[in-house]
Amino acid sequence: MKGRQPDLSPEGIILLRSKTEKMSSLFGKLPKEIVIHPEPVNDMYAEWVSTTASPKKKAILYFHGGGYVIGSPPSHRVHVSKAVKGSGFNAYVFDYRLAPEHPFPAALEDALCAYDHLINLGYNPGNLVFMGDSAGAGLLLATLLALKDKGEPLPAGTIALSPWTDLNCTAPSLISNINRDPMTWEGSCKIFSRYYCGDQDPENPWVSPLYGNLDRLPPLLIFAGNDEVLRDDAIRFAEKAREAGTEVTLRVGMGMFHCYPVMSPLFPEAKEAMQEICDFIAEKLNGGNGSIRR
């Protein structure tokens, strides 16, 4: 829950990062079978969230959320572990540089670096699934567009939880849902957008993937809460991608909030969503024949 409005100045963001890292412990403990294995790439911290029984040449590349200004692999371990345990595939989570100290294109450069790292380790793109939440889901989609524009191979599938796709902040739900969304601070999207965009046009598709050419993307599974401010970012992106010929499955949870699937198994809607996510990962990485860990 968002609680009291924090200080969103650049100085306040530093304090907010520390607070959110500490609050991540409220999401519970890692399952005993989950192992954390650091594997930095260049100067960027990154880690594997894994089980010893998972295949080693098929994986999830996870893009953590946090408005491009907060968040880290440790803050998202519990969330990521649910997808790892449920799908049976390990996840690589990277600590991309954050704004306002590091505006665009820093995060995108780091995402491409993490992807290249997995390719250099011998992972076939067809044996990878991208997954991300919030701004991380937006970064995921921007990374797809950058890879496509560069002529690089794309992953087998993508999962976007409450993706932030329009940093120009034109979605009607930013206004209509502000008093219904328990997870987003009022005005934070415009502030975080300014920090991340810097002197870049917010309609640059590598910043805001909604404005890109969305054809020839891998299959997309998108979730959003009907009561969240980023609902229309997800809906508009899904509609445009579908019109471009991309395979899209969109789930808008009625009465649900920002990134609600990560709250599984606390309530039925989240549990059902996480099961669909894990089934999707298994289908894309194992031809639908992989065993799903409950």
Rosetta blueprint (number, residue, H / E / L):
1 M L
2 K L
3 G L
4 R L
5 Q L
6 P L
7 D L
8 L L
9 S L
10 P H
11 E H
12 G H
13 I H
14 I H
15 L H
16 L H
17 R H
18 S H
19 K H
20 T H
21 E H
22 K H
23 M H
24 S H
25 S H
26 L H
27 F H
28 G L
29 K L
30 L L
31 P L
32 K L
33 E L
34 I L
35 V E
36 I E
37 H E
38 P E
39 E L
40 P L
41 V E
42 N L
43 D L
44 M E
45 Y L
46 A E
47 E E
48 W E
49 V E
50 S E
51 T L
52 T L
53 A L
54 S L
55 P L
56 K L
57 K L
58 K L
59 A E
60 I E
61 L E
62 Y E
63 F E
64 H L
65 G L
66 G L
67 G L
68 Y L
69 V L
70 I L
71 G L
72 S L
73 P L
74 P H
75 S H
76 H H
77 R H
78 V H
79 H H
80 V H
81 S H
82 K H
83 A H
84 V H
85 K H
86 G H
87 S H
88 G L
89 F L
90 N E
91 A E
92 Y E
93 V E
94 F E
95 D L
96 Y L
97 R L
98 L L
99 A L
100 P L
101 E L
102 H L
103 P L
104 F L
105 P L
106 A H
107 A H
108 L H
109 E H
110 D H
111 A H
112 L H
113 C H
114 A H
115 Y H
116 D H
117 H H
118 L H
119 I H
120 N H
121 L L
122 G L
123 Y L
124 N L
125 P H
126 G H
127 N H
128 L E
129 V E
130 F E
131 M E
132 G E
133 D E
134 S L
135 A H
136 G H
137 A H
138 G H
139 L H
140 L H
141 L H
142 A H
143 T H
144 L H
145 L H
146 A H
147 L H
148 K H
149 D H
150 K L
151 G L
152 E L
153 P L
154 L L
155 P L
156 A L
157 G E
158 T E
159 I E
160 A E
161 L E
162 S L
163 P L
164 W L
165 T L
166 D L
167 L L
168 N L
169 C L
170 T L
171 A L
172 P L
173 S H
174 L H
175 I H
176 S H
177 N L
178 I L
179 N L
180 R L
181 D L
182 P L
183 M L
184 T L
185 W L
186 E L
187 G L
188 S H
189 C H
190 K H
191 I H
192 F H
193 S H
194 R H
195 Y H
196 Y H
197 C H
198 G L
199 D L
200 Q L
201 D L
202 P L
203 E L
204 N L
205 P L
206 W L
207 V L
208 S L
209 P H
210 L H
211 Y H
212 G L
213 N L
214 L L
215 D L
216 R L
217 L L
218 P L
219 P L
220 L E
221 L E
222 I E
223 F E
224 A E
225 G E
226 N L
227 D L
228 E L
229 V L
230 L L
231 R H
232 D H
233 D H
234 A H
235 I H
236 R H
237 F H
238 A H
239 E H
240 K H
241 A H
242 R H
243 E H
244 A L
245 G L
246 T L
247 E L
248 V E
249 T E
250 L E
251 R E
252 V E
253 G E
254 M L
255 G L
256 M L
257 F L
258 H L
259 C L
260 Y H
261 P H
262 V H
263 M H
264 S L
265 P L
266 L L
267 F L
268 P H
269 E H
270 A H
271 K H
272 E H
273 A H
274 M H
275 Q H
276 E H
277 I H
278 C H
279 D H
280 F H
281 I H
282 A H
283 E H
284 K H
285 L H
286 N H
287 G L
288 G L
289 N L
290 G L
291 S L
292 I L
293 R L
294 R L
